[in-house]
Amino acid sequence: MLTIQALPAFDDNYLWVMHNERDAVVFDPGDDNAVASYLSERQLNPLAILITHEHWDHTDGLAAFQRRYPRAALYAPADLNLPGTRFALHGGESFELLNRRFEVLATPGHTAAHLSYYTHGSLFCGDTLFSAGCGRIKATGSAADLYRSLLKIQALPGATEVYCSHEYTLANLAFAAQVEPHNPAISRHREWAQTQRLLGLPTLPSTLAEERSFNPFLRVEEYAIRQACEAHCDQSLATAEQVFIALRKWKDNF
């Protein structure tokens, strides 16, 4: 049996740890102390560190973590040239950890070098896909790349559990309700998410099937989404990609 644990960090980050009774895999250790405390309390041995992208809240604890656990293998985007990288990845690779096969997906858009990791129905997608939303376009990313990355994620099974890196669900659902006010899936999930947060619990993971029902960035082929985007930007949008780009710009200023 494997456990996947969310470790809250900073204002709204989740650092994910996957482990059995002895060994662990750590994703994006932005806060070394949070991860090390969890591992120490459970006497876990970190086999590997998996990095999705370069932003500080995903990598600031990395150097300290590597000093603390020098045997943990670092898997990271090749373009980042992170010190100590043992496996430089581009997307398309696969490897085995914790008796599970991990597949590396190139998911640029938020940043150019962004990767996601898929294993046995679990997707660790960093800042590419959020519950009810998606990542902002940063300096090295592009909306067209992000659209194609989300299409790649859309091709995964509906039962896929989505482990993203931020607790943005309620804010994202507020935007989703603005875009698609008559979608009952949005109001249902918003009520559930509000209860989770009042109890101090995460709204993650969600499933890809759930996201397809209320996440506007995965619904850009829906007529209601295109109609809302056209009304907002006051122009005709001929393709789903154009709808996505308009939707991302709308969310940037929401």
PLY file of the C-alpha trace (Angstrom):
ply
format ascii 1.0
element vertex 254
property float x
property float y
property float z
element edge 253
property int vertex1
property int vertex2
end_header
0.00 0.00 0.00
1.22 3.49 -0.87
0.30 6.75 0.83
0.19 10.10 -0.95
0.41 12.93 1.54
-0.09 16.66 1.04
2.24 18.86 3.08
0.99 22.47 3.26
3.69 25.08 2.68
3.92 28.86 2.25
0.55 30.53 1.61
-1.19 27.93 -0.52
1.29 25.30 -1.74
1.05 21.57 -1.33
4.26 19.53 -1.35
3.46 15.91 -2.18
5.13 12.84 -0.72
4.39 9.31 -1.96
5.61 6.50 0.27
5.27 2.97 1.54
6.30 1.92 5.05
9.99 2.49 4.35
10.75 4.51 1.22
9.46 7.77 -0.24
9.37 9.88 -3.38
9.22 13.65 -2.89
7.75 16.09 -5.39
8.97 19.71 -5.58
10.47 20.20 -2.08
10.10 23.96 -1.96
10.25 23.84 1.85
12.95 21.47 3.06
11.85 21.61 6.70
8.26 20.60 5.99
9.32 17.56 3.98
12.19 16.54 6.26
9.96 16.71 9.34
7.41 14.41 7.73
10.05 11.92 6.63
11.81 11.95 10.00
8.62 11.41 11.99
7.87 8.29 9.94
11.49 7.16 9.54
11.17 7.21 5.77
14.04 6.99 3.31
13.65 9.33 0.31
14.60 7.44 -2.83
14.05 10.29 -5.25
13.11 13.93 -5.75
10.93 14.75 -8.76
10.88 18.37 -9.95
8.13 19.75 -12.19
9.55 23.22 -12.87
11.91 25.89 -11.67
9.85 28.35 -9.61
11.09 29.14 -6.11
8.16 27.58 -4.25
9.00 24.27 -5.95
12.79 24.34 -5.65
13.94 26.63 -2.79
14.32 23.73 -0.37
16.08 21.52 -2.89
19.71 22.27 -2.02
19.13 21.80 1.71
17.17 18.62 1.04
20.00 17.22 -1.08
22.51 17.97 1.66
20.27 16.22 4.17
19.57 13.24 1.88
22.51 12.95 -0.55
21.45 9.51 -1.79
18.06 10.70 -3.05
18.19 10.75 -6.87
17.15 14.03 -8.47
14.86 13.80 -11.52
14.40 17.21 -13.13
13.77 19.00 -16.44
16.99 18.88 -18.44
16.76 22.53 -19.47
17.00 23.70 -15.86
20.50 22.26 -15.27
19.77 21.95 -11.56
22.88 21.04 -9.53
22.95 17.37 -8.59
20.52 16.25 -11.29
20.98 12.52 -11.81
18.23 12.08 -14.40
17.77 15.00 -16.82
14.34 14.67 -18.42
12.66 16.02 -21.54
9.35 14.16 -21.47
8.65 10.73 -22.88
10.89 8.89 -20.42
9.74 6.30 -17.92
11.31 4.88 -14.78
10.41 2.76 -11.77
10.21 3.85 -8.15
8.33 2.26 -5.23
7.49 -0.64 -7.57
5.56 1.74 -9.79
6.17 2.82 -13.35
6.38 6.62 -13.69
5.80 8.25 -17.07
7.22 11.70 -17.74
4.96 14.10 -19.64
6.31 17.28 -21.20
3.70 19.86 -20.17
5.06 23.29 -21.12
2.97 26.43 -20.93
3.24 27.72 -17.36
6.98 27.54 -18.06
8.78 26.18 -21.10
10.48 23.32 -19.23
7.51 22.13 -17.16
7.11 18.37 -16.64
4.35 16.26 -15.10
4.62 12.75 -13.69
1.97 10.07 -14.18
1.92 6.79 -12.30
-0.82 4.19 -11.80
-3.68 6.67 -12.08
-2.00 9.54 -10.21
-0.88 12.72 -11.98
1.56 15.12 -10.33
1.16 18.14 -12.56
2.80 21.01 -10.68
1.33 24.28 -11.94
-0.01 23.05 -15.30
-3.50 21.97 -14.24
-5.25 23.13 -11.07
-8.60 22.04 -9.75
-11.08 24.18 -11.71
-8.21 26.09 -13.33
-4.78 26.01 -14.95
-1.44 27.73 -14.55
-0.68 31.30 -15.49
1.63 31.90 -18.44
5.01 32.96 -17.10
7.94 34.51 -18.96
9.15 31.33 -20.66
5.74 29.79 -21.31
3.02 30.28 -23.91
-0.74 29.87 -24.03
-0.52 27.68 -27.14
1.89 25.32 -25.35
-0.34 25.21 -22.28
-3.37 24.38 -24.41
-1.52 21.46 -26.00
-0.29 20.29 -22.58
-3.85 20.20 -21.27
-4.92 18.21 -24.32
-2.23 15.69 -23.41
-3.56 15.51 -19.85
-7.13 15.24 -21.18
-6.13 12.02 -22.93
-5.48 10.30 -19.58
-8.20 8.12 -18.03
-11.05 9.91 -16.27
-10.25 8.15 -12.99
-6.82 9.83 -12.91
-6.28 11.63 -9.60
-4.91 15.15 -10.04
-2.25 16.20 -7.54
-1.46 19.82 -8.32
0.66 22.19 -6.27
-1.69 24.91 -5.02
-4.93 25.28 -3.08
-6.65 27.53 -5.62
-9.90 25.60 -5.95
-12.40 28.07 -4.49
-10.94 31.04 -6.34
-10.94 29.04 -9.56
-14.54 27.92 -9.05
-15.58 31.57 -8.60
-14.18 32.26 -12.06
-15.73 29.10 -13.50
-19.14 30.24 -12.21
-18.66 33.58 -13.96
-17.88 31.83 -17.25
-20.51 29.11 -17.02
-23.13 30.25 -14.46
-25.69 27.55 -15.30
-23.37 24.56 -14.85
-24.64 22.63 -11.78
-21.33 20.75 -11.42
-19.65 24.05 -10.51
-22.07 24.89 -7.70
-21.97 21.35 -6.32
-18.20 21.24 -6.23
-18.01 24.77 -4.81
-20.25 23.75 -1.88
-18.11 20.66 -1.25
-14.85 22.64 -1.47
-16.12 25.28 0.97
-16.86 22.54 3.50
-13.42 21.01 3.01
-11.67 24.31 3.63
-13.80 25.12 6.69
-12.65 21.78 8.10
-9.04 22.63 7.28
-8.86 19.88 4.65
-7.43 20.02 1.11
-9.69 20.08 -1.93
-7.16 17.80 -3.64
-6.82 15.45 -5.29
-9.69 15.78 -7.70
-10.20 13.39 -10.59
-9.85 14.19 -14.25
-13.47 13.15 -14.79
-14.56 15.70 -12.17
-12.39 18.40 -13.72
-13.98 17.79 -17.11
-17.36 18.64 -15.60
-16.47 22.03 -14.05
-12.99 23.19 -15.10
-13.54 25.74 -17.90
-10.02 25.24 -19.28
-10.89 21.61 -20.01
-14.27 22.59 -21.48
-13.26 25.03 -24.22
-15.10 22.99 -26.86
-18.40 23.56 -25.03
-20.69 26.04 -26.75
-21.45 27.91 -23.52
-17.74 28.49 -22.86
-17.09 29.77 -26.38
-20.16 32.02 -26.21
-19.05 33.51 -22.88
-15.49 34.11 -24.12
-16.71 35.74 -27.33
-18.97 38.04 -25.34
-16.16 38.92 -22.96
-13.54 39.69 -25.63
-16.09 40.99 -28.16
-14.80 38.96 -31.08
-15.47 35.69 -32.86
-13.36 32.70 -31.82
-13.06 30.06 -34.51
-11.13 27.29 -32.71
-10.96 25.70 -29.29
-7.39 26.96 -28.96
-8.54 30.54 -29.54
-11.22 30.06 -26.90
-8.59 28.75 -24.49
-6.29 31.73 -25.09
-9.16 34.17 -24.59
-10.24 32.33 -21.44
-6.71 32.42 -19.99
-6.50 36.19 -20.62
-9.89 36.65 -18.98
-8.77 34.74 -15.90
-5.55 36.79 -15.71
-7.65 39.89 -15.02
-10.44 38.31 -12.97
0 1
1 2
2 3
3 4
4 5
5 6
6 7
7 8
8 9
9 10
10 11
11 12
12 13
13 14
14 15
15 16
16 17
17 18
18 19
19 20
20 21
21 22
22 23
23 24
24 25
25 26
26 27
27 28
28 29
29 30
30 31
31 32
32 33
33 34
34 35
35 36
36 37
37 38
38 39
39 40
40 41
41 42
42 43
43 44
44 45
45 46
46 47
47 48
48 49
49 50
50 51
51 52
52 53
53 54
54 55
55 56
56 57
57 58
58 59
59 60
60 61
61 62
62 63
63 64
64 65
65 66
66 67
67 68
68 69
69 70
70 71
71 72
72 73
73 74
74 75
75 76
76 77
77 78
78 79
79 80
80 81
81 82
82 83
83 84
84 85
85 86
86 87
87 88
88 89
89 90
90 91
91 92
92 93
93 94
94 95
95 96
96 97
97 98
98 99
99 100
100 101
101 102
102 103
103 104
104 105
105 106
106 107
107 108
108 109
109 110
110 111
111 112
112 113
113 114
114 115
115 116
116 117
117 118
118 119
119 120
120 121
121 122
122 123
123 124
124 125
125 126
126 127
127 128
128 129
129 130
130 131
131 132
132 133
133 134
134 135
135 136
136 137
137 138
138 139
139 140
140 141
141 142
142 143
143 144
144 145
145 146
146 147
147 148
148 149
149 150
150 151
151 152
152 153
153 154
154 155
155 156
156 157
157 158
158 159
159 160
160 161
161 162
162 163
163 164
164 165
165 166
166 167
167 168
168 169
169 170
170 171
171 172
172 173
173 174
174 175
175 176
176 177
177 178
178 179
179 180
180 181
181 182
182 183
183 184
184 185
185 186
186 187
187 188
188 189
189 190
190 191
191 192
192 193
193 194
194 195
195 196
196 197
197 198
198 199
199 200
200 201
201 202
202 203
203 204
204 205
205 206
206 207
207 208
208 209
209 210
210 211
211 212
212 213
213 214
214 215
215 216
216 217
217 218
218 219
219 220
220 221
221 222
222 223
223 224
224 225
225 226
226 227
227 228
228 229
229 230
230 231
231 232
232 233
233 234
234 235
235 236
236 237
237 238
238 239
239 240
240 241
241 242
242 243
243 244
244 245
245 246
246 247
247 248
248 249
249 250
250 251
251 252
252 253
